[in-house]
């Protein structure tokens, strides 16, 4: 598990927005409401919940500093 600053990856950012799986799910209208991740994939939901609480994004930190 990651603690502290997340290392940004431009490659992962682009691939997440343009993946074939994402396009199929969104075009088929199979999107679930926000907050229903625990229903779709409980293991991934639990991991992401802990990950997002124990690490932080460098870009959000910079945004808060220069706001």
C-alpha positions in Angstrom: 0.0 0.0 0.0 1.2 3.5 -0.8 1.7 6.1 1.9 2.5 9.7 1.1 2.8 11.4 -2.3 1.5 9.6 -5.4 3.9 9.6 -8.3 2.1 11.1 -11.3 2.1 9.2 -14.6 1.0 10.9 -17.8 0.8 7.5 -19.6 -1.6 6.0 -17.1 -3.8 9.2 -17.1 -4.2 9.1 -20.9 -4.8 5.3 -21.0 -7.5 5.5 -18.3 -9.5 8.0 -20.3 -9.1 6.3 -23.7 -9.3 2.6 -22.8 -11.5 0.3 -24.9 -13.2 -1.1 -21.8 -14.2 2.4 -20.6 -15.6 3.3 -24.0 -17.7 0.2 -24.2 -19.2 0.6 -20.7 -20.0 4.3 -21.2 -21.5 3.8 -24.7 -23.6 0.8 -23.6 -25.1 2.9 -20.7 -23.9 0.4 -18.0 -22.6 3.2 -15.7 -23.6 2.9 -12.1 -24.4 5.9 -9.9 -21.6 7.5 -7.9 -20.9 5.6 -4.7 -22.0 2.2 -6.0 -18.4 0.9 -6.5 -18.8 -1.4 -3.5 -21.6 -3.2 -5.4 -19.7 -3.6 -8.6 -16.4 -4.7 -7.2 -16.1 -4.8 -3.4 -12.4 -5.8 -3.2 -11.4 -2.9 -5.5 -13.6 -0.5 -3.6 -12.0 -1.4 -0.3 -8.5 -1.1 -1.7 -9.2 2.3 -3.3 -10.8 3.6 -0.1 -7.6 2.9 1.9 -5.3 4.0 -0.9 -7.0 7.4 -1.3 -6.9 8.0 2.4 -3.3 7.1 2.9 -1.8 8.9 -0.1 -2.3 12.3 -1.8 -1.9 13.8 -5.3 0.9 16.2 -5.9 -1.2 18.3 -8.3 -4.0 18.8 -5.7 -1.3 19.8 -3.2 0.1 22.4 -5.6 -3.4 23.6 -6.4 -4.1 24.3 -2.7 -0.8 26.1 -2.2 -1.2 28.4 -5.2 -4.9 29.1 -4.8 
